[in-house]
Amino acid sequence: MLRVPLLAGIAATLIFFSACKTVVPENVAATVNTRTISYSELDKQFQSQFASSAEKASDDQMMIQKLEVLRSLIDSEIMLQRAEKLGLMATDTDVEAKITEFKSPFTQEEFQKQLAARKMSLDDLKAQLKRELSVQKLINKEITSHISIADKDVSDFYNANKSSFNFPEPQIHMAQIVVTAQPDPNVRNLKNDKAQNDDQAQKKIHMLEARIHQGDDFSMLAQNFSEDAQSAPNGGDLGFVPESALEKAGPDVRKILSIPPGQVSPIVKTDGGYRVFKIFSREPAGQRALSDPRVQQSIRETLLNRKDQLLRAAYFEVARDEAKVTNFLAQKIALTRIK
């Protein structure tokens, strides 16, 4: 009785390795529909993200990192092709405007140092921004524009969570972006971007701080880059935090208490990594009514973030299913290492 499943398993294995033996185009790490992702593109992106830790990594660790980077490049290419099909590509004017924003806090020399630290040329940055802006246009049209929060949704959320709007002490509604020096394999932000050591963590948090001051959306940056598994999917939103919790968190975190609503904190170094906080509002003790505009806004933002994350995850999965992807690097690893 066990022979049929056993033979089926052997057949599936033979089919898998037979597929792996197909001729692999030279210098092609993957194909997405009719387009290729070259090993040179992969190496450039890998160096940008993992250069400072590559020497310390074992061969297996390095290949895991390369597979993560390649998966990100594949997803980016899938989304880019969708943006092209719908006529949503960013223009040169869009890219130049974003470059100007990036440059504004720096001198020309400092800007060049920023590029060098990321192992990028100006052309590399422009190409990356064109992709990111195009994908953002796609997401805005295909996802964000279709999200609406009804008044009933707000009232239902309030009634189900009424106790959470009754504050026994003053509270601060805040969000955070976290960057750590020890990459956690369980953390998966949208960019799958994780610092590998303290040097990378410092460079990354300063890059994010600069983008915040340049006007980039805090929530989107948190979703794309934050390394906190709990808050990153919600745009970094921590909800309402009691002031007493901040007072006990150490002198650096305690400084948040003096930051006015709408403002962003300086970089704060904690035991759990480097953090940047955004303050949304301050709430005195007591029960908040549903009629309070701040309660309404808080609930709508929470529900909006939830729906955005759900629709975005589903949209990405559907896009992956519809694309014809061949990961030659993964096939190569499977063929040479699985015996």
N, C-alpha and C positions, 0 to 999 in steps of 0.2 A: 504493500500500500504506500510505502514511502518512496518508491522508485519514480513515480510521475513527478512530484514536486522537486525531487533531486535532479532529475533530467532537465526539468524546466529551468532550474537554477543554473545548471551547467551551460545550457543553451544561451541563457541571458548573458552569462559571463563571456562566452565566446563571441556573441554578437557585439558586446561592449568593446572588447579588445580588438575585434575586427574593425570596428569603426575607428578606433584609435590609430589603426595602421594606415589610414588614408593619407595621401601625400599632403604634407603641411607646406603651404607657401613660405618661401624664404622671408624672414624678418616680419612675419605676421603672427601676432600674439592672439588675435581674435578677429572674427568678422561679425558685423551687425548688418543683416540684410546684404546689400551689395558692397558695403564699405568695410575697410580694414582698419584695425588698430595695430600699429607696428610695435615691435619690441623697442624701437628707439623712443616712441611716444611713451610707452610704459616705463622705460628706464628714466626718462626725464621727469615724469610725474613721481616715480618712486624716489628719486634723488631729492626732489622738492620736499617730500614728506618725511623721508626716513634717513637722509644722508648722514646725520650725526650719530645715528645708532647702528647703521649698517655694519660697521667694522666689528661691533661687539656681538652682533647677532650670529647664531648658528646658521648653517645652510637651510635647515628646515624652517627656522623662524623667518629667514629672509624670503623663502618661497611663499610662506603663509601671507606675509606682508604684501608681496607682489600680487598674489591672487586677490587680496582685498582691494588693492589699487586698481587692478584690471577690472574687477567687478564694478567699481565706481565709474571707470571710464566707459564700460559697456552701457551702464544705466544712463550716463550722460549722453552717449551717442544715440541711444534709443529715444530719449526725450528731445534731443536736438533734431532728429529726423522728423519727429512729429511736429515740432515747431515750424520746420521748413515747409512741410506739407500743408499746414494751415496758414502759411504766410505771416508768421509771427516772429521772424528773425529780427534781432536788434540791429539797428542801423549804425553806421560809423559815427554818426552824431551822438547816439546813445552811449557808445563806448568812450568817445572822447570826453563826454560830460562826466562819466564815472572816473576816468583817469584824472581829470581835473580835481574831482573830489578827493581822490586818493592822495594827490600831490599837495593839497592845500595845507596840511599841518606840518609839512616838511620843507626843508631847503632841497635844492636839486641834489646835493651831495647825500643828504639823509635819505632821500627817495631812492637813489641808486643803491645805497646800503640795504634798504628794505628789499629791493629786488635781488641783490646778491645773497642776502640771508635765505631767501626762498629759492635760490639757484634758478632765477628767471630773468629773461631779457624783457625789454619793454614790449616787443612783439609777442612774446609768450603771454604776458599779462593781458594784452589786448585780445588775443585769441581766447583766453580763458574767460575774460569778461563778456565777450560776445556770446559764448556758450551760456554762461550763467544768466545773463540778461534775457536771452532768447527763451531759455527754459522757464524763467520767472514769468515772462509774458504768457507762455503756454499754460502754466499753473494758474495764473490770474484768470485767464479766459475759460479754461476747462474745469477749474475747481472753485476758486474763490468767488467768482461771479455768480455761481449757482447756489451759494450758501445763504440761507435766510433763517433768522431766528424769530419765531412767532412770539407774540405776547404770552400765549398759553405755555410755550416752552419755558419762558422765564418764570412765570408764576408756579408751574409744576416743579421746577428746580428749587425755587424758594421754599415751597411748602414741604418738599422732601428733605431739605437741608436747613430748615429754619433755625435749628439750634446753633448752626455754624455762624449765624449772623447775630448771635447774642454773645457779646464780648465781656467776659468778667474783668478784663483789664484792657488798656489801650492796645490796639493792634496796628501793624503796618502791612499793607498789601504790597508785595514785592516779588521780583523775579530775579533770576541769577543766570550767569554763564560760568561754567566751571571748566578749568583745564588742569589736568593732573600730569605728573611726571611718570606715573606708572600706568601704562595702558591696560585697561580692563577689557578682555575679550567679550564680556557680556554687554558692554556699552556700544550701541550702534546709533549714532546720529545720522542724519540724512546724507551727509557727505562721507560717512564712515572715516572721519578724520580724528586721529588720536595722537597726541604727543607721546614720544617714546622715552624722553628723559627730561631733566629739569631745563636744559638749554632750549630744547624745542618747546617746552611748556611756556617758558618766559616769552619766547618770540611769538608764539601763537596768541597768548593773551594780550600782548601789546598790539598785535595786528588787529585783533577783534576790538580792542579799545579804540584804536584809530578809526575803524570802520563805523563804530557807534557814533563817534564825534563827527564823522563825515556825513551822517544822516541815515545810515543803513538801519533797517528795522531790527530792534532788539530781539523781538520774538523769532524772526526768521533766522537771525544769527545763532540764537540758542538752539533752534531745531536743527540747523545745519552743522554746528560745530561743538556745542556744549557736551561735556563728557560726564554729565550726571544722568544716570539711567532713569531716575524718577521724574525730574523736572524738564529735561530736554524735549520729550515728546509734546509737552504742553507749552512750548515756547519759553521755558525757564520759569514759568509761573509757580511760585511757592504758596500762593494763597495768602491768608492773613496770618502773620507771625506775631505772637505776643511780644511786647517790648521787653519783658523780663527775660525771654529767651535770648534776645540780642545782648542784653546787659551782661549775661553770664558767658557769652561766647568769646570774650577776650577784648582787649582795647582796640584792636584794628576793626573788628566787626562792630563794636559799640559805636564807632564813628558814624555808622549808618543812621543812627537815631537823629542826627542833626541835618540829614540831607532832606531838602524839601521835595514834595511830590512832583513827579515829572522829570526828576533829575537822576543821573547815573553816578554811582560811586567811583572813586579811583579804584585801581587794582588792589585787592585785599589778599594777602597771603595767609592761608589757613593750613591746618594739619591735613586737610583733605584736598589741597590744591590751591591754585590761583583762581580768584573769583571777581566778577564784576556784578554789582547789584543795580537794579532799577527800582525806584520807589514809585508806586502808582498812587497810593493814598494813605492817609492816616485816619484811624477810626478811634473815637473815644469809647469808653466802656459803655455797655448797655445793649438792648435789643435794637436791631436795625429793621425798619419797616420796608416792605416791598416797594412802597411809594418813594423811598429814598433814591434819587437819581444815581448815586454812587453804587447802591446795591444793584440797581438795574444794569448799570454799565459793567460791573464786575461779573454778573451772571452771564450777560451777553458775550463778554470776552471769553469766559470759560467755555461756554457752549460752542462759540465760534471756533475756538482752538480744537475742541474735541472733534467737531465735524470736519474741520480742515484736515486733521491728522488721519481720520478714518478714510475720507475720500481720496486723500493723497496716496495713502498706502494701497488702497484698492486700485487706483488709477495706474500706479507704477507696476503692480502685479499684472494687470490686464495688458499693459504695454509690453512687458517682458514676454508674456504668453504669445502675443501677436507677432513679435519680432522673431526673425530667424537668426539665432546667435550660435556661433561655434567658438568655443574657448579652446584654442590650440595649446595654450600653455597648460591648462588643466589636463588635457589629453596627454600631453607630453609627460607630465608628472605621473599620471596614472600608469602610463605605459612603462616607464622606467623604474618606478618605485613600488608598484603593487605586484608582488610575485607570489 
